Amino acid sequence: MGSRMSRRSALALGMALALPGAALAQGFPERTVTMVVPFAAGGSTDVVARIVAEAMGEELGQQVIVENVTGGGGSIGADQVARAEADGYTILMGTVATHALNPLVLPDVAYDPQADFAPISLLVLVPNVLVVNPELGVESVAELVELLKAEPDAHFYASSGNGTPLHLSGELFNSLAGVEMEHVPYQGSGPALEDLLGNQVSIMFDNLPSSAPYIQAGTLRALGVTTLERAASFPDVPTIAETVPGYETYTWNALFAPAGTPPEAIERLGAAAVAAMANPEVVARLEEFSATVVASSPEELSTHVAAEIERWTPIVAEAGLRAE
């Protein structure tokens, strides 16, 4: 009996060694997964990450914790994940900033947005919004443009950091509206919102999710969303393009692992992400701030990143946004 069991154990071990992918797929994850958010707590990416991490943890049977790693407009956190062990236990909540804009705008980005990451899933598309402190005294995009033209170089706008889509949103507004606002970069939307609420700075381009509670409370005034269509959650807020023709920006959130992560781990993480995004409670929370759920395959995310780099390259060059 004992020898028979030993032979069976040996056979099982041999099969596991012969099929490492199958063994990993069944066993992964065996411990906590860390989801790195490359921006400060309180911003849009952080909000989306915490909603998704909780739901993914339920799907995976292991906790998914959020770790905020700030700096470099998201590039420091992204680089940390690119250099992490490729075992599936460290993943990145990436954005258009980390995977399209930063490599184009910032001179010291150490990672390649395509070669150094394994795509998992494109989760959501998110509108941006132009918000002001009510004490500024403007109630529309047209009034803001009039003020900025009357008082050139006298006003500043905040964003979540250099090279972010929110930075680009402001520069594109300057260009198309024919105005001048100086950019004030912060270490994420959270700190920028604190100063906006305190009127240390009076204008900000933000992701709609992180500004939504303040817009609803009336402590911030939304002048316009940055997408070509109005946001479903704020149908009374016009688009900036209604006043400034041709204006459009937006952001997105997607999951990435370090390049070389086993395909079986990518498949397991991707399946958990897609299942989480199908959860009605998750969908409802995301729709509160007009995030459009995508829940793509890894292949679709790879194609999306390539298209975004191609899309933003000429825009960044034309706007002269290369940071020194």
C-alpha positions as CSV (number, residue, x, y, z in Angstrom):
1,M,0.0,0.0,0.0
2,G,2.7,2.4,1.0
3,S,4.8,1.7,-2.1
4,R,1.6,2.1,-4.3
5,M,0.9,5.5,-2.7
6,S,4.6,6.5,-3.2
7,R,4.3,5.6,-6.9
8,R,1.1,7.7,-7.2
9,S,2.7,10.6,-5.5
10,A,5.7,10.4,-7.8
11,L,3.4,10.2,-10.8
12,A,1.5,13.3,-9.6
13,L,4.7,15.2,-9.0
14,G,5.9,14.2,-12.5
15,M,2.7,15.5,-14.0
16,A,2.9,18.8,-12.1
17,L,6.5,19.3,-13.3
18,A,5.5,18.4,-16.9
19,L,2.6,20.8,-16.8
20,P,3.8,23.8,-14.7
21,G,1.2,26.1,-16.3
22,A,-1.6,23.9,-15.1
23,A,-0.2,23.7,-11.6
24,L,0.2,27.5,-11.5
25,A,-3.3,28.1,-12.8
26,Q,-4.7,26.0,-10.1
27,G,-2.6,27.4,-7.3
28,F,-2.3,31.1,-8.2
29,P,-2.7,33.2,-6.2
30,E,-1.6,31.6,-3.0
31,R,-1.1,35.0,-1.2
32,T,-1.9,38.6,-1.3
33,V,-1.7,40.5,-4.6
34,T,-0.4,44.1,-4.6
35,M,-2.0,46.5,-7.0
36,V,0.3,49.6,-7.3
37,V,-1.5,52.8,-8.0
38,P,1.1,55.3,-9.3
39,F,-0.8,58.3,-7.9
40,A,-1.8,59.7,-4.5
41,A,-4.8,58.4,-2.6
42,G,-8.1,60.2,-3.4
43,G,-7.6,60.6,-7.1
44,S,-9.6,59.0,-9.9
45,T,-7.1,56.1,-10.5
46,D,-7.1,55.4,-6.7
47,V,-10.9,55.4,-6.6
48,V,-11.2,52.9,-9.5
49,A,-8.4,50.8,-8.1
50,R,-10.0,50.3,-4.7
51,I,-13.4,49.4,-6.2
52,V,-11.7,46.9,-8.6
53,A,-9.2,45.5,-6.0
54,E,-12.0,44.6,-3.6
55,A,-14.0,42.8,-6.3
56,M,-11.0,41.0,-7.7
57,G,-10.0,39.8,-4.3
58,E,-13.4,38.1,-4.0
59,E,-12.9,36.5,-7.4
60,L,-9.3,35.3,-6.6
61,G,-9.9,34.2,-3.1
62,Q,-7.0,36.3,-2.0
63,Q,-6.8,39.9,-0.8
64,V,-5.8,42.5,-3.4
65,I,-4.3,45.4,-1.6
66,V,-3.7,48.9,-3.1
67,E,-0.3,50.5,-2.7
68,N,0.0,54.2,-3.6
69,V,3.4,55.0,-5.1
70,T,3.5,58.7,-6.1
71,G,5.8,60.8,-8.2
72,G,6.8,61.5,-11.7
73,G,3.3,61.8,-13.0
74,G,2.8,58.1,-12.4
75,S,6.2,57.0,-13.8
76,I,7.8,56.1,-10.5
77,G,5.1,53.6,-9.6
78,A,5.0,52.2,-13.1
79,D,8.7,51.7,-13.1
80,Q,8.5,49.9,-9.7
81,V,6.1,47.4,-11.2
82,A,8.2,47.0,-14.4
83,R,11.1,46.0,-12.2
84,A,9.1,43.8,-9.8
85,E,9.3,40.0,-9.8
86,A,7.3,38.7,-12.7
87,D,5.2,36.3,-10.7
88,G,1.7,37.9,-10.9
89,Y,1.8,39.2,-7.3
90,T,2.6,42.8,-8.2
91,I,0.4,44.5,-10.8
92,L,-0.1,48.1,-11.9
93,M,-3.2,50.2,-12.3
94,G,-1.9,51.9,-15.4
95,T,-3.3,54.9,-17.2
96,V,-2.9,56.9,-20.4
97,A,-0.2,58.8,-18.5
98,T,1.9,55.8,-17.6
99,H,1.6,54.1,-20.9
100,A,1.4,56.9,-23.5
101,L,2.1,60.4,-22.2
102,N,4.9,60.0,-19.7
103,P,7.3,58.3,-22.2
104,L,6.6,61.1,-24.7
105,V,6.7,64.1,-22.2
106,L,9.1,63.2,-19.5
107,P,12.9,62.8,-20.3
108,D,13.8,60.4,-17.5
109,V,11.1,57.6,-17.8
110,A,13.1,54.4,-17.3
111,Y,10.6,51.9,-18.7
112,D,9.3,51.0,-22.1
113,P,5.4,51.1,-21.9
114,Q,5.1,48.1,-24.3
115,A,8.2,46.0,-23.8
116,D,8.4,46.1,-20.0
117,F,4.8,45.2,-19.2
118,A,2.4,42.3,-19.8
119,P,-1.1,43.6,-20.5
120,I,-4.0,42.2,-18.4
121,S,-7.2,44.1,-19.1
122,L,-8.4,47.6,-20.1
123,L,-11.0,48.3,-17.4
124,V,-12.6,51.7,-18.0
125,L,-12.6,54.9,-20.0
126,V,-13.0,58.0,-17.8
127,P,-13.9,61.6,-18.7
128,N,-11.9,64.5,-17.4
129,V,-13.5,67.7,-16.1
130,L,-12.6,71.4,-15.8
131,V,-13.5,72.5,-12.3
132,V,-13.1,75.9,-10.5
133,N,-13.4,77.1,-7.0
134,P,-16.7,79.0,-6.8
135,E,-14.9,82.0,-5.4
136,L,-13.3,82.6,-8.9
137,G,-16.7,83.9,-9.9
138,V,-17.1,82.3,-13.3
139,E,-20.0,79.9,-14.2
140,S,-19.1,78.8,-17.7
141,V,-16.2,78.0,-20.0
142,A,-17.0,81.2,-22.0
143,E,-16.8,83.3,-18.8
144,L,-13.5,81.6,-17.9
145,V,-12.0,82.3,-21.4
146,E,-13.1,85.9,-21.1
147,L,-11.5,86.2,-17.6
148,L,-8.2,84.7,-18.8
149,K,-8.0,87.0,-21.8
150,A,-8.8,90.0,-19.6
151,E,-6.1,89.0,-17.1
152,P,-3.4,87.2,-19.0
153,D,-0.7,85.3,-17.0
154,A,-2.6,86.0,-13.8
155,H,-4.2,82.6,-13.3
156,F,-2.9,79.1,-12.6
157,Y,-4.4,75.6,-13.1
158,A,-3.7,72.5,-11.1
159,S,-3.3,68.9,-12.3
160,S,-2.2,65.6,-10.9
161,G,1.3,66.0,-12.3
162,N,3.6,66.7,-15.2
163,G,2.9,64.7,-18.2
164,T,-0.5,63.5,-17.0
165,P,-3.6,63.6,-19.3
166,L,-4.8,66.4,-16.9
167,H,-1.7,68.4,-17.6
168,L,-2.2,67.9,-21.3
169,S,-5.9,68.8,-20.9
170,G,-4.8,72.3,-19.6
171,E,-2.2,72.9,-22.3
172,L,-4.7,71.9,-25.0
173,F,-7.2,74.3,-23.5
174,N,-4.6,77.1,-23.6
175,S,-3.8,76.4,-27.2
176,L,-7.4,76.0,-28.6
177,A,-8.9,78.8,-26.5
178,G,-6.1,81.2,-27.1
179,V,-5.4,81.9,-23.3
180,E,-2.5,81.6,-20.9
181,M,-2.7,79.7,-17.6
182,E,0.5,78.5,-15.8
183,H,0.5,74.8,-14.9
184,V,0.9,73.8,-11.2
185,P,1.7,70.1,-11.0
186,Y,0.8,68.1,-7.8
187,Q,1.6,64.6,-6.6
188,G,-1.8,63.3,-7.6
189,S,-5.3,64.6,-7.8
190,G,-5.9,64.3,-4.0
191,P,-3.4,67.0,-3.0
192,A,-4.4,69.2,-5.9
193,L,-8.1,69.0,-4.9
194,E,-7.2,70.0,-1.3
195,D,-5.6,73.3,-2.6
196,L,-8.5,73.9,-5.0
197,L,-11.0,73.5,-2.2
198,G,-8.9,75.8,-0.1
199,N,-8.7,78.3,-3.0
200,Q,-4.9,78.2,-3.0
201,V,-5.4,77.5,-6.7
202,S,-8.7,78.3,-8.4
203,I,-8.7,76.2,-11.6
204,M,-8.1,72.5,-12.1
205,F,-8.4,69.8,-14.8
206,D,-9.3,66.6,-13.0
207,N,-10.7,63.1,-13.6
208,L,-14.4,63.3,-13.2
209,P,-14.6,60.5,-10.5
210,S,-12.4,62.3,-8.0
211,S,-14.1,65.7,-8.4
212,A,-17.7,64.3,-8.6
213,P,-18.5,64.4,-4.8
214,Y,-17.4,68.0,-4.6
215,I,-19.4,69.0,-7.7
216,Q,-22.4,67.3,-6.3
217,A,-21.9,69.1,-2.9
218,G,-21.4,72.5,-4.6
219,T,-18.0,73.0,-3.2
220,L,-16.5,72.9,-6.7
221,R,-18.1,74.2,-9.9
222,A,-17.9,72.0,-13.0
223,L,-17.5,74.2,-16.2
224,G,-17.2,71.4,-18.7
225,V,-16.3,67.8,-19.4
226,T,-13.4,67.1,-21.7
227,T,-15.1,64.4,-23.8
228,L,-17.0,65.1,-27.0
229,E,-20.3,64.0,-25.4
230,R,-21.7,65.0,-22.1
231,A,-21.2,62.7,-19.1
232,A,-24.3,60.6,-18.2
233,S,-23.8,61.3,-14.5
234,F,-23.7,65.1,-15.0
235,P,-25.9,65.7,-18.1
236,D,-26.3,69.4,-17.2
237,V,-22.5,70.0,-17.4
238,P,-21.6,71.0,-21.0
239,T,-18.6,69.7,-22.9
240,I,-15.7,72.1,-23.3
241,A,-16.0,71.5,-27.0
242,E,-19.4,73.2,-27.0
243,T,-17.4,76.5,-26.4
244,V,-13.9,75.5,-27.7
245,P,-14.4,73.6,-30.9
246,G,-12.2,70.5,-31.4
247,Y,-11.4,70.1,-27.7
248,E,-11.2,66.5,-26.5
249,T,-9.2,64.6,-23.9
250,Y,-10.0,61.6,-21.6
251,T,-8.2,59.0,-19.5
252,W,-8.4,55.3,-18.9
253,N,-7.5,52.7,-16.4
254,A,-5.9,49.3,-17.2
255,L,-4.1,46.5,-15.4
256,F,-0.6,45.5,-16.3
257,A,2.0,43.0,-14.8
258,P,5.7,43.0,-15.3
259,A,6.9,41.5,-18.6
260,G,7.6,37.8,-18.3
261,T,4.8,37.1,-15.9
262,P,3.6,33.5,-16.6
263,P,0.6,33.5,-19.1
264,E,-1.3,31.4,-16.6
265,A,-1.1,34.1,-14.0
266,I,-2.1,36.7,-16.6
267,E,-5.1,34.6,-17.5
268,R,-6.2,34.2,-13.9
269,L,-5.8,37.9,-13.2
270,G,-7.6,38.9,-16.4
271,A,-10.5,36.5,-15.7
272,A,-10.8,38.0,-12.2
273,A,-10.7,41.5,-13.6
274,V,-13.4,40.8,-16.2
275,A,-15.6,39.1,-13.7
276,A,-15.2,42.0,-11.3
277,M,-16.2,44.4,-14.0
278,A,-19.3,42.4,-14.6
279,N,-20.4,42.7,-11.0
280,P,-23.5,44.8,-10.9
281,E,-22.4,46.6,-7.7
282,V,-19.1,47.5,-9.3
283,V,-20.7,48.7,-12.5
284,A,-23.1,50.8,-10.5
285,R,-20.3,52.5,-8.5
286,L,-18.3,53.2,-11.7
287,E,-21.3,54.6,-13.5
288,E,-21.8,57.1,-10.7
289,F,-19.0,59.1,-12.3
290,S,-19.6,58.1,-15.9
291,A,-16.7,55.6,-16.2
292,T,-17.4,53.4,-19.2
293,V,-16.7,49.7,-18.5
294,V,-14.6,48.0,-21.1
295,A,-13.1,44.8,-19.5
296,S,-10.9,43.8,-22.4
297,S,-8.7,40.9,-23.1
298,P,-4.9,41.3,-22.8
299,E,-4.6,41.3,-26.6
300,E,-7.1,44.2,-26.9
301,L,-5.3,46.2,-24.2
302,S,-2.0,45.7,-26.1
303,T,-3.6,47.1,-29.3
304,H,-5.1,50.0,-27.3
305,V,-1.8,51.0,-25.8
306,A,-0.2,51.0,-29.3
307,A,-3.0,53.1,-30.7
308,E,-2.8,55.6,-27.8
309,I,0.9,56.1,-28.3
310,E,0.3,56.7,-32.0
311,R,-2.5,59.1,-31.2
312,W,-0.7,61.2,-28.6
313,T,2.7,61.4,-30.2
314,P,1.8,64.2,-32.7
315,I,-0.4,66.0,-30.2
316,V,2.4,66.2,-27.6
317,A,4.9,67.3,-30.2
318,E,2.6,70.0,-31.6
319,A,1.8,71.3,-28.1
320,G,5.6,71.4,-27.2
321,L,5.0,69.5,-24.0
322,R,8.4,67.8,-23.7
323,A,9.5,68.5,-20.1
324,E,13.1,69.4,-19.3
